[in-house]
Amino acid sequence: MEKRQIRKLKRIINLRNFAIDVIRIIIGTLIMSIGTTGFLLPNKLSFGGMTGFATLLHYIFKFPIGTIVLVLNIPLFLLAFFKFGKKFGIKSIMGTLFLSLFLNMLENISAITNDRFLASIAGGIMVGLGTVIVFNSNATTGGSDIIVKYIKRKFPTFKTGSITTIIDTVIVLANIIFLKDIEIGLYSAIAIIVVGRVIDTAYEGIGFSKAIFIISKKYTEIAKTINFELERGATGIYSKGMYTNTDNMMLLCVVGRNEVSYVRKIVSKIDSKAFMVISNTREVFGQGFKS
């Protein structure tokens, strides 16, 4: 295969992956917006972050909440570009734009429930799930999400949800001070805890990376194909089949959860008799993973 064809195929694959990420960003921000406008906003609750600060300004000045979110995030876009690269910056801008658009579109919908306790739980779950979907697209919705990613880069052992909770608590305290309603603060605190818990569970607890062990005589071809199609590396480990008493090479490949099906297809296509073991990995650090 010519180099020109290889580059063309890589561009197609990258474009496909980018399109999938955009769809995820749209879905994630829509879920976040429904949780905010359907549960939190009508009950004057906040889950913190820039969107939480935007709700405070919305309550006080009656400005459109989506527009406020967009304006507040402009300085943080620069941080995203300079610290995390053009691709991350572009997708984060898209996340913020979609979130702002959906918030403005749904701002005047009727409250799904007027029970503040139920609103804090349901709204927190939806905002947390939406945030996880956006995070899994290697993007953010701006605001504290960018700050959280920056802190995670400096202190990788810190939990994403815990950092989010600290930042959000500061914003909610500001809500209590300006709105002078301690009950709003208490229910907002519940929403914050729920958001942080959902993020920690879904993004860092359930959304493990996957370690795949592959035993096949065609390990070279499999490794090259995985590297070409998924841009993931594979490590060769010398092994020995105790039943057959033969030496072999076992591949270790770590991929994202959404990439497992692609690896299985690649391996099955090249060697239908290959042996694979797929397991969860709690955390992975390095190129292409957490940093």
BATI-825199 format. One line per 8 residues: their letters; for each residue z negated, y, x of C-alpha. Coordinates in Angstrom, 1 decimal. Layout:
residues N
A	Z/Y/X; ...
//
This chain:
residues 291
MEKRQIRK	0.0/0.0/0.0; 1.0/3.4/1.4; -1.6/6.0/2.1; 0.0/8.4/-0.4; -0.4/5.7/-3.1; -4.0/5.1/-2.1; -4.8/8.8/-2.3; -3.1/9.0/-5.7
LKRIINLR	-5.2/6.0/-7.0; -8.4/7.6/-5.7; -7.6/10.8/-7.5; -7.0/8.9/-10.7; -10.3/7.1/-10.3; -12.2/10.3/-9.5; -10.6/12.0/-12.5; -11.6/9.1/-14.8
NFAIDVIR	-15.2/9.2/-13.5; -15.3/13.0/-14.0; -14.0/12.7/-17.5; -16.7/10.1/-18.3; -19.3/12.5/-16.9; -18.0/15.3/-19.1; -18.2/13.2/-22.2; -21.8/12.3/-21.3
IIIGTLIM	-22.7/15.9/-20.7; -21.3/16.8/-24.2; -23.3/14.0/-25.8; -26.5/14.8/-23.9; -26.4/18.5/-24.7; -25.6/17.9/-28.3; -28.7/15.6/-28.6; -30.8/18.2/-26.8
SIGTTGFL	-29.5/20.9/-29.2; -30.3/18.9/-32.3; -33.8/18.2/-31.1; -34.3/21.9/-30.3; -32.8/23.4/-33.5; -33.7/20.7/-35.9; -37.3/20.1/-34.8; -38.7/22.5/-32.3
LPNKLSFG	-37.2/25.9/-33.0; -38.0/26.0/-36.8; -41.6/25.2/-36.0; -41.8/27.7/-33.2; -42.4/24.9/-30.7; -41.2/24.9/-27.1; -40.6/22.1/-24.6; -40.7/24.6/-21.7
GMTGFATL	-38.0/25.3/-19.0; -35.4/28.1/-19.4; -34.7/26.9/-22.9; -38.4/27.2/-23.7; -38.4/30.8/-22.3; -35.3/31.5/-24.3; -37.1/30.4/-27.5; -39.9/32.9/-26.7
LHYIFKFP	-37.4/35.7/-26.3; -35.6/34.5/-29.5; -38.9/34.7/-31.5; -39.7/38.2/-30.1; -36.3/39.9/-30.0; -34.2/37.7/-32.4; -31.4/37.2/-29.9; -29.2/34.1/-30.2
IGTIVLVL	-31.0/31.4/-28.3; -27.8/29.9/-26.8; -26.7/33.3/-25.4; -30.2/33.8/-23.9; -30.1/30.4/-22.2; -26.7/31.2/-20.7; -27.8/34.6/-19.3; -31.0/33.3/-17.9
NIPLFLLA	-29.2/30.6/-16.0; -26.6/32.7/-14.2; -28.8/33.2/-11.0; -29.5/29.4/-10.9; -25.8/28.6/-10.9; -25.6/30.1/-7.5; -28.4/27.8/-6.3; -26.6/24.8/-7.7
FFKFGKKF	-23.3/25.7/-5.9; -24.9/26.5/-2.5; -27.5/23.7/-2.4; -25.9/20.8/-4.3; -22.1/21.3/-3.9; -19.2/22.5/-5.9; -18.9/19.3/-8.1; -22.6/19.4/-9.1
GIKSIMGT	-22.4/23.2/-9.7; -19.3/22.9/-11.9; -20.8/20.1/-14.0; -24.1/22.1/-14.3; -22.2/25.1/-15.6; -20.5/22.9/-18.1; -23.9/21.5/-19.2; -25.3/24.9/-19.7
LFLSLFLN	-22.2/26.2/-21.5; -22.2/23.2/-23.9; -25.9/23.5/-24.5; -25.6/27.2/-25.2; -22.6/26.6/-27.5; -24.4/23.9/-29.5; -27.6/25.9/-29.7; -25.8/28.8/-31.2
MLENISAI	-23.8/26.6/-33.6; -26.9/24.7/-34.8; -29.4/27.6/-34.6; -29.5/28.2/-38.4; -29.7/24.6/-39.6; -32.6/23.7/-41.9; -35.7/22.2/-40.3; -35.6/18.4/-40.4
TNDRFLAS	-39.3/18.4/-40.8; -42.0/21.1/-41.2; -44.7/18.8/-39.9; -45.4/20.3/-36.4; -46.8/17.0/-35.1; -43.8/15.0/-36.2; -41.5/17.8/-34.9; -43.1/17.8/-31.5
IAGGIMVG	-42.7/14.0/-31.2; -39.2/13.7/-32.5; -38.0/16.9/-30.8; -39.5/15.8/-27.5; -37.8/12.4/-27.7; -34.4/13.9/-28.4; -34.6/16.5/-25.8; -35.8/14.0/-23.2
LGTVIVFN	-33.0/11.5/-24.0; -30.4/14.2/-23.9; -31.7/15.4/-20.6; -31.5/11.9/-19.1; -27.9/11.5/-20.3; -27.0/14.8/-18.5; -29.0/13.8/-15.4; -27.1/10.5/-15.3
SNATTGGS	-23.9/12.5/-15.1; -25.1/14.1/-11.9; -25.5/17.4/-13.7; -28.1/19.6/-15.3; -28.3/22.1/-18.1; -29.4/24.7/-15.7; -32.8/26.4/-15.7; -35.7/24.2/-14.6
DIIVKYIK	-33.4/21.2/-14.3; -31.9/22.8/-11.2; -35.3/23.7/-9.9; -36.5/20.1/-10.5; -33.5/18.7/-8.6; -34.2/21.1/-5.7; -37.9/20.0/-5.6; -36.9/16.3/-5.7
RKFPTFKT	-34.6/16.8/-2.7; -37.5/18.3/-0.8; -40.1/15.9/-2.1; -38.3/12.7/-3.2; -41.6/10.9/-4.1; -42.4/13.3/-6.8; -41.6/12.1/-10.3; -38.9/14.0/-12.2
GSITTIID	-40.9/14.1/-15.4; -44.1/15.2/-13.7; -42.3/18.2/-12.0; -40.7/19.1/-15.4; -44.1/18.9/-17.1; -45.7/21.4/-14.6; -42.9/23.9/-15.0; -42.8/23.6/-18.7
TVIVLANI	-46.6/24.0/-19.1; -46.3/27.4/-17.4; -43.6/28.5/-19.9; -45.7/27.2/-22.9; -48.7/29.1/-21.7; -46.6/32.2/-21.8; -45.6/31.3/-25.4; -49.3/31.1/-26.4
IFLKDIEI	-50.1/34.5/-24.8; -47.2/36.3/-26.5; -47.2/34.6/-29.8; -51.0/34.5/-29.9; -51.2/31.1/-31.6; -53.1/28.3/-29.8; -51.9/25.7/-32.3; -48.3/26.3/-31.3
GLYSAIAI	-49.3/25.8/-27.7; -51.1/22.5/-28.4; -48.2/21.1/-30.4; -45.8/22.3/-27.7; -47.9/20.5/-25.1; -47.3/17.3/-27.0; -43.6/17.9/-27.0; -43.7/18.6/-23.2
IVVGRVID	-45.6/15.3/-22.6; -43.1/13.4/-24.7; -40.1/15.0/-22.9; -41.6/14.2/-19.5; -42.5/10.6/-20.5; -39.0/9.9/-21.8; -37.4/11.3/-18.7; -39.7/9.2/-16.4
TAYEGIGF	-39.2/6.0/-18.4; -35.5/6.3/-19.2; -34.3/8.0/-16.0; -36.6/6.6/-13.4; -38.2/3.6/-15.1; -35.4/1.8/-17.1; -32.4/3.4/-15.4; -32.8/1.5/-12.2
SKAIFIIS	-30.1/1.0/-9.8; -28.8/-2.5/-9.4; -28.8/-4.7/-6.3; -26.0/-7.2/-6.4; -25.9/-10.2/-4.1; -22.5/-11.8/-3.9; -21.7/-15.2/-2.3; -18.0/-15.8/-1.9
KKYTEIAK	-15.6/-17.0/0.8; -13.4/-14.0/-0.1; -16.2/-11.5/0.8; -13.9/-9.3/2.9; -11.5/-8.7/0.1; -14.4/-8.1/-2.4; -16.1/-5.6/-0.1; -12.9/-3.7/0.5
TINFELER	-12.1/-3.6/-3.3; -15.6/-2.4/-4.2; -15.4/0.3/-1.6; -11.9/1.4/-2.7; -12.4/1.4/-6.5; -16.1/2.4/-6.8; -16.6/4.1/-3.4; -19.6/2.0/-2.8
GATGIYSK	-20.4/0.2/0.4; -21.4/-3.4/0.9; -23.6/-5.0/3.6; -22.7/-8.4/5.0; -25.7/-10.7/5.5; -25.3/-14.0/7.3; -26.5/-16.9/5.1; -26.5/-20.6/5.0
GMYTNTDN	-26.0/-22.9/2.0; -28.8/-25.5/2.2; -27.1/-27.9/-0.1; -23.7/-27.8/1.6; -25.1/-27.0/5.0; -22.4/-24.4/5.6; -22.6/-21.0/7.1; -21.4/-18.1/5.0
MMLLCVVG	-21.5/-14.3/4.5; -23.5/-12.9/1.6; -22.7/-9.3/0.4; -25.4/-6.9/-0.7; -24.1/-4.1/-2.9; -26.3/-1.4/-4.6; -24.7/0.4/-7.5; -25.6/2.4/-10.5
RNEVSYVR	-26.4/0.6/-13.8; -23.1/1.7/-15.4; -21.1/0.3/-12.4; -22.3/-3.3/-12.7; -19.6/-4.3/-15.2; -17.0/-3.0/-12.8; -18.4/-5.0/-9.9; -18.5/-8.2/-12.0
KIVSKIDS	-14.8/-7.7/-13.0; -13.8/-7.1/-9.4; -15.6/-10.2/-8.1; -14.4/-12.4/-11.0; -10.8/-11.3/-10.5; -10.8/-12.0/-6.8; -12.9/-15.2/-6.8; -13.8/-16.8/-10.2
KAFMVISN	-16.1/-19.2/-8.3; -18.2/-16.5/-6.7; -22.0/-16.6/-7.1; -23.7/-13.4/-8.0; -27.3/-12.4/-8.4; -28.0/-9.0/-10.1; -31.5/-7.4/-10.0; -33.2/-4.1/-10.7
TREVFGQG	-34.2/-1.9/-7.8; -37.0/0.6/-8.5; -35.7/3.4/-6.3; -32.8/3.8/-3.9; -32.4/6.7/-1.4; -29.3/7.5/0.6; -25.7/8.6/0.2; -24.5/8.3/-3.3
FKS	-28.1/7.8/-4.7; -31.3/9.9/-4.9; -31.8/12.5/-2.2
//
